[in-house]
């Protein structure tokens, strides 16, 4: 193995070179953080034999790939100093400012409680998303170095990653990070199955490649050349099959069509639908109603050469932003939206005694529907949600007083299951009416939590 000190020096120089080229990160501050972190982690080693500070350097290098600021890079470099060295949060704050200190504190484990550890992270993430991003990048780097840990520890880390951090990445629209996390978890958890599925996908790709190209040609023939910027297939990856043991029947997940502006997205959909048969109830307009994680575009399903094919129609700008979810909104300084706050409120439920961590994150796996208030405000809910869920999503007090709702001028009971596009006016009484029996009529974690919290005090 290379000399650990030399290897660390090389990594540090790589990071400094990246920062010099970036132009948006204060080099001297980063160099001070490197010096402080290296001193505090002195003589600490990873199981691989590398000096421990190599890991924070690698996390910081990952952070630079997302065009983030000086504070994020510094917090990445110091994310373990309070947890693993004599340094305190006050030490970090005095040297690098209160914001960096808060991020490092949020990233420091509560060794006696996984729930409190997550709550600390999401509590700050409610205000400053960068702490959550650092945690995801930290986990991504740790997964690349699992082979040196005992098998039981590897499995524990992989299980936590798949049930929590993959779902956080999914909920926040961080598609690139989610895919990398799932792929590494699968590799380490089930190495033999991972290799078998990888081989099967390669074989299936070779068998289906020409048929998929014919599908693409057929779609291109429907679209005016002046509207089409690019078209590309999205194939299923090995990580998509981590929890699936069925025979692989499809290699094509969807086809992405890029065009020049939002209006062209609608034109392309019209051209495709007038020449191909669409699958009923499959059109989703996420341009006028973006997903909570910021995803924008139009999705539809059509029959091409006798096969059902999922299509996403986006602009080039949409596509770049969709892959990075809330990171894009962070860079634009507009991520403190109501949708983001609702997502973070969901994650904060992990600290509630009556709610299991797995139940909270299962929400992001579920199919979603989009509903509206009478004022046109979008409320995104899990499939199967009721008027009660809708009421609690707007405000806890409204949910506790809910007596039903009005949809298309028809009055319904609180347990009415909602459908995509419904406009719901919630009806409420003067007093809180919640009962434990309401639990069976809700599917959203927030509604469940509020009902349990209120009825447990009766």
C-alpha positions as CSV (number, residue, x, y, z in Angstrom):
1,X,0.0,0.0,0.0
2,X,1.1,3.6,-0.7
3,X,2.5,5.7,2.2
4,X,-0.6,7.0,4.0
5,X,0.8,10.5,4.4
6,X,1.8,10.7,0.8
7,X,-1.7,9.5,-0.3
8,X,-3.4,12.1,1.9
9,X,-1.1,14.8,0.5
10,X,-2.1,13.8,-3.0
11,X,-5.8,13.9,-2.2
12,X,-5.4,17.4,-0.6
13,X,-3.6,18.7,-3.7
14,X,-6.4,17.3,-5.9
15,X,-9.0,19.1,-3.8
16,X,-7.0,22.4,-3.8
17,X,-6.6,22.2,-7.6
18,X,-10.4,21.7,-8.0
19,X,-11.1,24.7,-5.8
20,X,-8.6,26.9,-7.7
21,X,-10.5,26.1,-10.9
22,X,-13.9,26.6,-9.4
23,X,-13.7,30.3,-8.8
24,X,-16.6,30.4,-6.3
25,X,-14.9,28.9,-3.2
26,X,-12.6,30.8,-0.9
27,X,-9.3,29.0,-1.1
28,X,-7.7,30.3,2.1
29,X,-10.7,29.3,4.2
30,X,-10.6,25.8,2.8
31,X,-6.9,25.5,3.4
32,X,-7.4,26.6,7.0
33,X,-10.1,23.9,7.4
34,X,-7.8,21.3,5.9
35,X,-5.0,22.2,8.4
36,X,-7.4,22.2,11.3
37,X,-9.1,18.9,10.3
38,X,-5.8,17.2,9.6
39,X,-4.4,18.2,13.0
40,X,-7.5,17.0,14.9
41,X,-7.6,13.7,13.1
42,X,-3.9,13.2,13.4
43,X,-2.9,9.5,13.8
44,X,-6.4,8.3,13.2
45,X,-6.7,5.6,10.6
46,X,-9.5,3.9,8.6
47,X,-9.9,0.2,8.5
48,X,-8.3,0.3,5.0
49,X,-5.1,1.6,6.5
50,X,-5.5,5.1,5.1
51,X,-5.3,8.1,7.3
52,X,-8.8,9.0,8.5
53,X,-8.7,12.5,7.2
54,X,-8.6,11.1,3.7
55,X,-12.3,10.4,4.1
56,X,-13.4,14.1,4.8
57,X,-11.2,15.2,1.9
58,X,-13.1,12.8,-0.4
59,X,-16.4,14.0,0.9
60,X,-15.4,17.6,0.2
61,X,-14.3,16.6,-3.3
62,X,-17.8,15.1,-3.9
63,X,-19.3,18.4,-2.6
64,X,-17.4,20.4,-5.2
65,X,-19.1,18.4,-8.0
66,X,-22.4,20.1,-7.1
67,X,-21.1,23.7,-7.4
68,X,-21.7,24.5,-3.7
69,X,-20.2,27.2,-1.6
70,X,-17.3,27.6,0.8
71,X,-19.3,26.8,3.9
72,X,-20.4,23.5,2.5
73,X,-16.9,22.4,1.5
74,X,-15.6,23.5,4.9
75,X,-18.4,21.6,6.8
76,X,-17.6,18.6,4.6
77,X,-14.0,18.7,5.7
78,X,-14.9,19.0,9.4
79,X,-18.1,16.9,9.5
80,X,-16.4,14.3,11.9
81,X,-14.2,16.5,14.0
82,X,-16.6,16.9,16.9
83,X,-17.7,13.2,16.8
84,X,-14.2,11.7,16.6
85,X,-11.7,14.2,18.1
86,X,-11.4,16.5,21.1
87,X,-12.7,19.5,19.0
88,X,-16.0,21.1,20.1
89,X,-18.7,22.9,18.2
90,X,-17.5,26.1,19.8
91,X,-14.0,25.5,18.4
92,X,-15.5,25.1,14.9
93,X,-17.7,28.1,15.2
94,X,-14.9,30.4,16.5
95,X,-12.6,29.4,13.5
96,X,-15.1,29.0,10.7
97,X,-18.4,30.8,11.8
98,X,-21.7,29.8,13.3
99,X,-23.2,28.4,10.0
100,X,-20.4,25.8,9.7
101,X,-20.6,25.1,13.4
102,X,-24.3,24.3,13.1
103,X,-23.8,22.0,10.1
104,X,-21.0,20.1,11.9
105,X,-23.2,19.8,15.0
106,X,-26.1,18.5,12.9
107,X,-23.8,15.9,11.4
108,X,-22.5,14.7,14.8
109,X,-24.1,11.5,15.9
110,X,-26.1,11.1,19.2
111,X,-24.5,7.8,20.0
112,X,-27.3,6.6,22.2
113,X,-30.2,7.2,19.7
114,X,-30.5,6.8,16.0
115,X,-33.8,8.7,16.1
116,X,-32.2,11.7,17.8
117,X,-29.3,11.6,15.4
118,X,-31.7,11.8,12.4
119,X,-33.8,14.5,14.1
120,X,-30.8,16.7,14.6
121,X,-29.9,16.4,11.0
122,X,-33.4,17.0,9.6
123,X,-34.1,19.8,12.1
124,X,-31.2,21.8,10.7
125,X,-32.0,20.5,7.2
126,X,-35.4,22.1,7.6
127,X,-33.6,25.4,7.4
128,X,-30.3,24.6,5.7
129,X,-30.4,21.7,3.1
130,X,-26.6,21.6,2.8
131,X,-26.3,19.6,6.0
132,X,-28.4,16.8,4.5
133,X,-26.4,16.8,1.3
134,X,-23.1,16.5,3.2
135,X,-24.6,13.5,5.1
136,X,-25.6,11.8,1.8
137,X,-22.2,12.4,0.3
138,X,-20.6,11.1,3.5
139,X,-22.6,7.9,3.3
140,X,-21.8,7.6,-0.4
141,X,-18.1,7.7,0.3
142,X,-18.4,5.3,3.2
143,X,-20.1,2.8,1.1
144,X,-17.2,2.7,-1.4
145,X,-14.9,1.6,1.5
146,X,-17.1,-1.1,3.2
147,X,-15.0,-4.2,2.3
148,X,-12.6,-3.6,5.2
149,X,-15.4,-3.7,7.8
150,X,-16.9,-6.9,9.4
151,X,-19.7,-8.5,7.5
152,X,-22.3,-7.7,10.1
153,X,-21.3,-4.0,10.1
154,X,-21.5,-3.9,6.3
155,X,-25.0,-5.3,6.4
156,X,-26.1,-2.8,9.1
157,X,-24.8,0.2,7.1
158,X,-26.4,-1.1,3.9
159,X,-29.8,-1.6,5.6
160,X,-29.8,1.9,7.1
161,X,-28.8,3.3,3.8
162,X,-31.5,1.6,1.8
163,X,-34.3,2.3,4.4
164,X,-33.4,5.9,5.2
165,X,-30.7,7.7,3.1
166,X,-31.8,6.3,-0.3
167,X,-35.4,7.5,0.5
168,X,-34.1,10.9,1.6
169,X,-32.3,11.3,-1.7
170,X,-35.4,10.2,-3.5
171,X,-37.7,12.5,-1.6
172,X,-35.4,15.5,-2.3
173,X,-35.1,14.6,-6.0
174,X,-31.4,13.8,-5.8
175,X,-31.6,11.1,-8.5
176,X,-27.9,10.8,-9.2
177,X,-27.0,10.3,-5.5
178,X,-29.9,7.9,-5.0
179,X,-28.8,5.7,-7.9
180,X,-25.2,5.6,-6.7
181,X,-26.3,4.7,-3.1
182,X,-28.6,1.9,-4.2
183,X,-26.0,0.5,-6.6
184,X,-23.3,0.4,-3.8
185,X,-25.8,-1.1,-1.3
186,X,-26.7,-3.9,-3.7
187,X,-23.1,-4.6,-4.4
188,X,-22.2,-5.0,-0.8
189,X,-25.4,-6.6,0.5
190,X,-25.8,-9.3,-2.2
191,X,-22.6,-9.4,-4.3
192,X,-23.5,-12.7,-6.0
193,X,-27.0,-11.5,-7.0
194,X,-25.6,-8.2,-8.0
195,X,-23.2,-9.8,-10.5
196,X,-25.9,-12.2,-11.8
197,X,-28.4,-9.4,-12.5
198,X,-25.6,-7.2,-14.0
199,X,-24.9,-10.1,-16.4
200,X,-28.6,-10.7,-17.1
201,X,-29.1,-7.0,-17.9
202,X,-26.1,-7.0,-20.3
203,X,-27.6,-10.0,-22.1
204,X,-31.1,-8.5,-22.2
205,X,-29.6,-5.2,-23.5
206,X,-27.9,-7.1,-26.4
207,X,-31.2,-8.9,-27.2
208,X,-33.4,-5.8,-27.0
209,X,-31.1,-3.0,-28.3
210,X,-32.2,-3.1,-31.9
211,X,-35.9,-3.3,-30.9
212,X,-35.5,-0.2,-28.7
213,X,-33.7,1.7,-31.5
214,X,-36.8,0.9,-33.7
215,X,-39.1,2.3,-30.9
216,X,-37.0,5.5,-30.8
217,X,-37.1,5.9,-34.6
218,X,-40.9,5.5,-34.6
219,X,-41.2,8.2,-31.9
220,X,-38.8,10.5,-33.7
221,X,-40.9,10.1,-36.9
222,X,-43.9,11.7,-35.0
223,X,-42.0,14.8,-33.9
224,X,-41.2,17.9,-36.0
225,X,-37.4,18.2,-36.5
226,X,-37.5,21.8,-35.4
227,X,-38.9,20.7,-31.9
228,X,-36.5,17.8,-31.2
229,X,-33.3,18.6,-29.4
230,X,-32.4,15.1,-28.3
231,X,-34.0,11.7,-27.5
232,X,-32.4,9.0,-25.3
233,X,-33.4,5.8,-23.7
234,X,-33.2,5.3,-19.9
235,X,-32.3,1.7,-19.1
236,X,-32.9,-0.1,-15.8
237,X,-29.8,-0.3,-13.7
238,X,-28.6,-3.2,-11.5
239,X,-29.6,-1.2,-8.4
240,X,-33.2,-1.1,-9.5
241,X,-33.5,-4.8,-8.9
242,X,-32.1,-4.9,-5.4
243,X,-35.5,-6.0,-3.9
244,X,-36.8,-7.7,-7.0
245,X,-36.2,-11.4,-7.6
246,X,-38.5,-11.9,-10.5
247,X,-37.2,-12.7,-14.0
248,X,-36.1,-9.6,-15.8
249,X,-38.7,-8.8,-18.5
250,X,-37.8,-5.3,-19.5
251,X,-34.6,-3.3,-19.9
252,X,-36.1,0.0,-21.1
253,X,-37.4,2.1,-18.2
254,X,-38.4,5.1,-20.2
255,X,-37.5,7.4,-23.1
256,X,-36.5,11.1,-22.5
257,X,-37.2,13.7,-25.1
258,X,-35.5,17.0,-24.8
259,X,-36.8,20.1,-26.5
260,X,-36.2,23.9,-26.4
261,X,-38.8,25.5,-24.2
262,X,-41.9,24.5,-22.1
263,X,-44.4,25.2,-24.9
264,X,-42.6,22.8,-27.1
265,X,-43.1,20.0,-24.5
266,X,-46.8,20.3,-25.0
267,X,-46.5,20.4,-28.8
268,X,-44.4,17.2,-28.8
269,X,-46.9,15.5,-26.6
270,X,-49.7,16.5,-29.0
271,X,-47.8,15.2,-32.0
272,X,-47.1,11.9,-30.4
273,X,-50.6,11.4,-29.1
274,X,-52.2,12.1,-32.5
275,X,-50.1,9.4,-34.2
276,X,-49.8,6.8,-31.4
277,X,-52.3,5.3,-29.0
278,X,-51.9,6.7,-25.5
279,X,-52.5,4.6,-22.4
280,X,-55.5,6.0,-20.5
281,X,-54.9,8.1,-17.4
282,X,-51.1,8.1,-17.9
283,X,-50.6,11.8,-18.8
284,X,-49.0,13.8,-15.9
285,X,-48.2,17.5,-16.3
286,X,-45.4,18.4,-14.0
287,X,-44.6,21.7,-15.8
288,X,-47.6,23.6,-14.5
289,X,-47.6,21.4,-11.3
290,X,-44.0,20.5,-10.5
291,X,-43.4,17.6,-8.1
292,X,-42.6,18.5,-4.5
293,X,-38.9,17.7,-5.1
294,X,-38.8,20.1,-8.1
295,X,-39.1,17.7,-11.0
296,X,-40.6,19.3,-14.1
297,X,-41.7,18.0,-17.4
298,X,-44.5,16.0,-19.0
299,X,-44.8,12.2,-18.6
300,X,-47.0,9.9,-20.6
301,X,-47.3,6.3,-21.8
302,X,-48.0,5.2,-25.4
303,X,-48.1,2.0,-27.4
304,X,-45.1,1.8,-29.8
305,X,-44.6,-1.2,-32.0
306,X,-47.1,-3.1,-29.8
307,X,-45.3,-2.2,-26.5
308,X,-46.2,0.2,-23.7
309,X,-43.5,2.8,-23.5
310,X,-43.0,5.5,-20.8
311,X,-42.0,8.9,-22.2
312,X,-40.7,12.0,-20.4
313,X,-40.8,15.3,-22.3
314,X,-38.5,18.0,-20.9
315,X,-36.4,21.0,-21.8
316,X,-32.7,20.7,-21.6
317,X,-32.8,23.0,-18.5
318,X,-35.5,20.9,-16.9
319,X,-33.4,17.7,-17.5
320,X,-30.3,19.1,-15.9
321,X,-32.2,20.3,-12.9
322,X,-34.3,17.2,-12.5
323,X,-31.2,15.0,-12.1
324,X,-30.0,17.2,-9.2
325,X,-33.3,17.9,-7.5
326,X,-33.1,20.4,-4.7
327,X,-29.3,21.0,-5.3
328,X,-30.4,23.2,-8.2
329,X,-32.8,25.2,-6.0
330,X,-30.0,25.6,-3.5
331,X,-27.7,27.0,-6.1
332,X,-30.4,29.3,-7.3
333,X,-31.1,30.5,-3.7
334,X,-34.8,29.6,-3.9
335,X,-35.0,26.2,-2.2
336,X,-37.0,27.5,0.8
337,X,-40.3,26.7,-0.9
338,X,-43.5,25.4,0.8
339,X,-42.9,22.0,-1.0
340,X,-39.5,21.7,0.6
341,X,-40.8,22.6,4.0
342,X,-43.5,19.9,3.7
343,X,-40.9,17.3,2.8
344,X,-38.7,18.3,5.7
345,X,-41.7,18.2,8.1
346,X,-42.2,14.6,7.0
347,X,-38.6,13.7,7.7
348,X,-38.8,15.3,11.1
349,X,-41.4,12.7,12.1
350,X,-38.6,10.2,12.7
351,X,-38.2,11.6,16.2
352,X,-41.8,11.0,17.2
353,X,-42.2,8.0,19.6
354,X,-45.3,6.7,17.9
355,X,-43.9,6.7,14.4
356,X,-41.5,4.0,13.1
357,X,-38.6,5.3,10.9
358,X,-39.5,2.8,8.2
359,X,-43.1,4.1,8.0
360,X,-41.9,7.7,7.6
361,X,-39.6,6.9,4.6
362,X,-42.0,4.5,3.0
363,X,-44.0,7.6,2.0
364,X,-41.4,8.5,-0.6
365,X,-41.7,5.1,-2.2
366,X,-45.4,5.4,-2.7
367,X,-47.2,6.6,-5.8
368,X,-48.3,10.2,-5.4
369,X,-51.3,12.2,-6.4
370,X,-51.7,16.0,-6.8
371,X,-54.7,17.7,-5.4
372,X,-55.6,21.4,-5.1
373,X,-57.1,23.8,-2.5
374,X,-60.0,26.1,-3.8
375,X,-57.3,28.8,-4.1
376,X,-55.3,26.6,-6.5
377,X,-52.5,25.7,-4.0
378,X,-51.0,22.3,-4.8
379,X,-51.1,19.5,-2.2
380,X,-49.1,16.4,-3.0
381,X,-50.3,13.3,-1.2
382,X,-49.7,9.5,-1.2
383,X,-51.9,7.3,-3.3
384,X,-54.9,6.3,-1.2
385,X,-55.0,9.6,0.8
386,X,-58.3,10.9,2.1
387,X,-59.9,14.2,2.9
388,X,-58.5,13.8,6.4
389,X,-55.0,13.5,5.0
390,X,-55.6,16.5,2.9
391,X,-56.7,18.5,5.9
392,X,-53.7,17.6,8.0
393,X,-51.4,18.4,5.2
394,X,-52.7,22.0,5.2
395,X,-52.7,22.5,9.0
396,X,-52.7,20.1,12.0
397,X,-55.5,22.1,13.6
398,X,-57.7,21.8,10.5
399,X,-57.2,18.1,10.4
400,X,-58.2,17.6,14.1
401,X,-61.4,19.6,13.4
402,X,-62.2,18.1,10.0
403,X,-65.8,17.1,9.5
404,X,-65.6,16.3,5.8
405,X,-65.0,18.1,2.5
406,X,-66.6,19.4,-0.7
407,X,-65.5,18.1,-4.1
408,X,-67.3,19.3,-7.3
409,X,-70.1,20.7,-5.2
410,X,-70.7,17.3,-3.5
411,X,-70.2,16.9,0.3
412,X,-68.2,13.9,1.4
413,X,-67.2,12.3,4.7
414,X,-63.6,12.7,6.0
415,X,-62.6,9.2,4.8
416,X,-63.3,9.9,1.1
417,X,-60.3,8.7,-0.9
418,X,-59.0,11.4,-3.2
419,X,-57.9,11.2,-6.9
420,X,-55.5,13.1,-9.0
421,X,-56.6,16.6,-9.8
422,X,-59.4,16.9,-7.2
423,X,-60.1,20.4,-5.8
424,X,-61.0,19.9,-2.1
425,X,-62.6,22.3,0.3
426,X,-62.2,21.1,3.8
427,X,-65.1,21.4,6.2
428,X,-64.4,21.8,9.9
429,X,-66.1,22.3,13.2
430,X,-65.3,24.6,16.1
431,X,-63.9,21.8,18.3
432,X,-61.3,19.2,17.9
433,X,-63.0,15.9,16.9
434,X,-60.1,13.5,16.4
435,X,-60.5,9.9,17.6
436,X,-58.1,7.0,17.6
437,X,-60.4,5.3,15.0
438,X,-59.3,8.0,12.5
439,X,-56.0,6.1,12.1
440,X,-57.6,3.6,9.7
441,X,-58.7,6.5,7.5
442,X,-55.3,8.1,6.8
443,X,-52.2,7.1,5.0
444,X,-49.9,10.1,5.4
445,X,-47.3,10.0,8.2
446,X,-48.2,13.5,9.4
447,X,-51.9,12.8,9.8
448,X,-51.1,9.6,11.7
449,X,-48.7,11.4,14.0
450,X,-51.0,14.2,14.8
451,X,-54.0,11.9,15.5
452,X,-51.8,9.7,17.8
453,X,-50.4,12.7,19.6
454,X,-53.8,14.3,20.2
455,X,-55.6,11.1,21.2
456,X,-52.8,10.0,23.5
457,X,-53.5,13.0,25.7
458,X,-57.2,12.2,26.1
